[in-house]
Amino acid sequence: MESSLKLYEYQQRVGQYLHAGKNVILQAPTGAGKTIAAILPFLHAQREDTQISFPTKCVYVVPMRVLANQFVEEYKEISASISRRFKQDLKVTIQTGEHQDDRKFEGDLIFCTIDQFLSSYFTMPYSLPNRLANLNAGAMVGAYLVFDEFHLLEPKATLPSAWYAIKQLSKLAPTLIMTATFSAAMLAKLAGDLQATAILISPQEALRIEKRIPTPQQRQRICKTA
């Protein structure tokens, strides 16, 4: 996968900053490969032949179940195809209200919804009884955290809680926040609060990416009458 995949310039920059221990806030258009930019640095660091110091657990947080479902299936296939390059098979799991496959957040690459993340971090996990409430919070500490579609978080309740947790956890391990819509001023403000590097895709790079994305074939509906 790594040798055949030609990365965009911004994807390379994201990986370089994360591997240097930096937090990153990324704005890129939909369909530009943000998920690859987030996951590839983690996969690279797990290879047997690498000297990169990086967390061995990734928690990938999304605002909606449908995104978690989509990503977990995709990366289960990818991890299976490259498992020979790991010391042990990469365990890809999902934890949502619908699919509670990893109640204790024991996987290597975990896709979860924001409510599962927050309830776990604040030691009130939806997936565990109170006597085990500290387990999932501990799993977050030192993990590589990815927050996708950050602009979709509910601004009055979910967003402030998530931002508080992110500021605490990002002091311990690299954190990546991704969005498609924040302004340059908003990115700069968030990056300053998080002591992160802001990467904003330029119009020229966005155009080059758009040209590389195949145009989907339009569906046609044909009606026949007797």
URCOR-V848644 format. One record per residue. RES is the residue in one small letter. SS is DSSP state (H for helix, E for strand, - for the rest). PSI is psi in whole degrees, -180 to 180 (999 if undefined). BURIAL is b if it has 16 or more other ideal C-beta (glycine too) atoms within 10 Angstrom, else e. Layout:
BEGIN
res->RES ss->SS psi->PSI burial->BURIAL
res->RES ss->SS psi->PSI burial->BURIAL
END
This chain:
BEGIN
res->m ss->- psi->-48 burial->e
res->e ss->- psi->-37 burial->e
res->s ss->- psi->-27 burial->e
res->s ss->- psi->-13 burial->e
res->l ss->- psi->120 burial->e
res->k ss->- psi->115 burial->e
res->l ss->- psi->150 burial->e
res->y ss->- psi->159 burial->b
res->e ss->H psi->-41 burial->e
res->y ss->H psi->-33 burial->b
res->q ss->H psi->-38 burial->b
res->q ss->H psi->-41 burial->e
res->r ss->H psi->-42 burial->b
res->v ss->H psi->-48 burial->b
res->g ss->H psi->-41 burial->b
res->q ss->H psi->-44 burial->e
res->y ss->H psi->-43 burial->b
res->l ss->H psi->-44 burial->b
res->h ss->H psi->-21 burial->b
res->a ss->- psi->4 burial->e
res->g ss->- psi->15 burial->e
res->k ss->- psi->147 burial->b
res->n ss->E psi->149 burial->b
res->v ss->E psi->138 burial->b
res->i ss->E psi->121 burial->b
res->l ss->E psi->131 burial->b
res->q ss->E psi->122 burial->b
res->a ss->- psi->150 burial->b
res->p ss->- psi->157 burial->b
res->t ss->- psi->135 burial->e
res->g ss->- psi->5 burial->e
res->a ss->- psi->-1 burial->b
res->g ss->- psi->32 burial->b
res->k ss->H psi->-36 burial->b
res->t ss->H psi->-43 burial->b
res->i ss->H psi->-42 burial->b
res->a ss->H psi->-33 burial->b
res->a ss->H psi->-43 burial->b
res->i ss->H psi->-35 burial->b
res->l ss->H psi->-41 burial->b
res->p ss->H psi->-37 burial->b
res->f ss->H psi->-46 burial->b
res->l ss->H psi->-42 burial->b
res->h ss->H psi->-42 burial->b
res->a ss->H psi->-16 burial->b
res->q ss->- psi->-6 burial->b
res->r ss->E psi->151 burial->e
res->e ss->- psi->-30 burial->e
res->d ss->- psi->13 burial->e
res->t ss->- psi->153 burial->e
res->q ss->- psi->13 burial->e
res->i ss->- psi->130 burial->e
res->s ss->- psi->113 burial->e
res->f ss->- psi->153 burial->b
res->p ss->- psi->147 burial->b
res->t ss->- psi->1 burial->e
res->k ss->- psi->136 burial->b
res->c ss->E psi->127 burial->b
res->v ss->E psi->114 burial->b
res->y ss->E psi->112 burial->b
res->v ss->E psi->130 burial->b
res->v ss->E psi->158 burial->b
res->p ss->- psi->-16 burial->b
res->m ss->- psi->148 burial->e
res->r ss->H psi->-38 burial->b
res->v ss->H psi->-35 burial->e
res->l ss->H psi->-43 burial->b
res->a ss->H psi->-43 burial->b
res->n ss->H psi->-43 burial->b
res->q ss->H psi->-48 burial->e
res->f ss->H psi->-40 burial->b
res->v ss->H psi->-38 burial->b
res->e ss->H psi->-42 burial->e
res->e ss->H psi->-45 burial->e
res->y ss->H psi->-16 burial->b
res->k ss->H psi->-41 burial->b
res->e ss->H psi->-43 burial->e
res->i ss->H psi->-44 burial->b
res->s ss->H psi->-34 burial->b
res->a ss->H psi->-37 burial->e
res->s ss->H psi->-21 burial->e
res->i ss->- psi->15 burial->e
res->s ss->H psi->-27 burial->e
res->r ss->H psi->-17 burial->e
res->r ss->H psi->0 burial->b
res->f ss->E psi->153 burial->e
res->k ss->- psi->-33 burial->e
res->q ss->- psi->161 burial->e
res->d ss->- psi->140 burial->e
res->l ss->- psi->122 burial->b
res->k ss->- psi->110 burial->e
res->v ss->E psi->123 burial->b
res->t ss->E psi->171 burial->b
res->i ss->E psi->142 burial->b
res->q ss->E psi->103 burial->b
res->t ss->- psi->177 burial->b
res->g ss->- psi->-26 burial->e
res->e ss->- psi->-44 burial->e
res->h ss->- psi->98 burial->b
res->q ss->E psi->69 burial->e
res->d ss->- psi->-17 burial->e
res->d ss->- psi->70 burial->b
res->r ss->- psi->-28 burial->b
res->k ss->- psi->10 burial->b
res->f ss->- psi->54 burial->b
res->e ss->- psi->-6 burial->e
res->g ss->- psi->172 burial->b
res->d ss->- psi->-42 burial->b
res->l ss->E psi->109 burial->b
res->i ss->E psi->123 burial->b
res->f ss->E psi->127 burial->b
res->c ss->E psi->163 burial->b
res->t ss->E psi->162 burial->b
res->i ss->H psi->-33 burial->b
res->d ss->H psi->-37 burial->e
res->q ss->H psi->-39 burial->b
res->f ss->H psi->-51 burial->b
res->l ss->H psi->-43 burial->b
res->s ss->H psi->-34 burial->b
res->s ss->H psi->-45 burial->b
res->y ss->H psi->-39 burial->b
res->f ss->- psi->21 burial->e
res->t ss->- psi->38 burial->e
res->m ss->- psi->53 burial->e
res->p ss->- psi->136 burial->b
res->y ss->- psi->-24 burial->b
res->s ss->- psi->-8 burial->b
res->l ss->- psi->156 burial->b
res->p ss->- psi->163 burial->e
res->n ss->H psi->-33 burial->e
res->r ss->H psi->-16 burial->e
res->l ss->H psi->17 burial->e
res->a ss->H psi->-25 burial->e
res->n ss->H psi->-13 burial->e
res->l ss->H psi->-50 burial->b
res->n ss->H psi->-34 burial->b
res->a ss->H psi->-40 burial->b
res->g ss->H psi->-32 burial->e
res->a ss->H psi->-26 burial->b
res->m ss->H psi->-28 burial->b
res->v ss->- psi->122 burial->e
res->g ss->- psi->2 burial->e
res->a ss->- psi->154 burial->b
res->y ss->E psi->119 burial->b
res->l ss->E psi->133 burial->b
res->v ss->E psi->129 burial->b
res->f ss->E psi->108 burial->b
res->d ss->- psi->154 burial->b
res->e ss->- psi->47 burial->b
res->f ss->H psi->-29 burial->b
res->h ss->H psi->-14 burial->e
res->l ss->H psi->-4 burial->b
res->l ss->- psi->141 burial->b
res->e ss->- psi->123 burial->e
res->p ss->- psi->-24 burial->e
res->k ss->- psi->-22 burial->e
res->a ss->- psi->-61 burial->e
res->t ss->H psi->-46 burial->e
res->l ss->H psi->-49 burial->e
res->p ss->H psi->-40 burial->e
res->s ss->H psi->-43 burial->b
res->a ss->H psi->-41 burial->b
res->w ss->H psi->-38 burial->b
res->y ss->H psi->-48 burial->e
res->a ss->H psi->-42 burial->b
res->i ss->H psi->-45 burial->b
res->k ss->H psi->-33 burial->e
res->q ss->H psi->-49 burial->e
res->l ss->H psi->-30 burial->b
res->s ss->- psi->-11 burial->b
res->k ss->- psi->-15 burial->e
res->l ss->- psi->-26 burial->e
res->a ss->- psi->159 burial->b
res->p ss->- psi->141 burial->b
res->t ss->E psi->140 burial->b
res->l ss->E psi->126 burial->b
res->i ss->E psi->131 burial->b
res->m ss->E psi->142 burial->b
res->t ss->E psi->165 burial->b
res->a ss->- psi->-9 burial->b
res->t ss->- psi->-10 burial->e
res->f ss->- psi->147 burial->b
res->s ss->- psi->167 burial->e
res->a ss->H psi->-37 burial->e
res->a ss->H psi->-41 burial->e
res->m ss->H psi->-42 burial->e
res->l ss->H psi->-43 burial->b
res->a ss->H psi->-40 burial->e
res->k ss->H psi->-47 burial->e
res->l ss->H psi->-42 burial->b
res->a ss->H psi->-38 burial->b
res->g ss->H psi->-43 burial->e
res->d ss->H psi->-33 burial->e
res->l ss->H psi->-2 burial->b
res->q ss->- psi->49 burial->e
res->a ss->E psi->165 burial->b
res->t ss->E psi->126 burial->b
res->a ss->E psi->128 burial->b
res->i ss->E psi->115 burial->b
res->l ss->E psi->121 burial->b
res->i ss->- psi->126 burial->b
res->s ss->- psi->157 burial->e
res->p ss->H psi->-36 burial->e
res->q ss->H psi->-43 burial->e
res->e ss->H psi->-38 burial->b
res->a ss->H psi->-39 burial->b
res->l ss->H psi->-41 burial->e
res->r ss->H psi->-40 burial->e
res->i ss->H psi->-44 burial->b
res->e ss->H psi->-37 burial->e
res->k ss->H psi->-26 burial->e
res->r ss->H psi->-16 burial->e
res->i ss->- psi->122 burial->e
res->p ss->- psi->140 burial->e
res->t ss->- psi->123 burial->e
res->p ss->- psi->142 burial->e
res->q ss->- psi->130 burial->e
res->q ss->- psi->134 burial->e
res->r ss->- psi->145 burial->e
res->q ss->- psi->137 burial->e
res->r ss->- psi->123 burial->e
res->i ss->- psi->127 burial->e
res->c ss->- psi->130 burial->e
res->k ss->- psi->139 burial->e
res->t ss->- psi->147 burial->e
res->a ss->- psi->999 burial->e
END
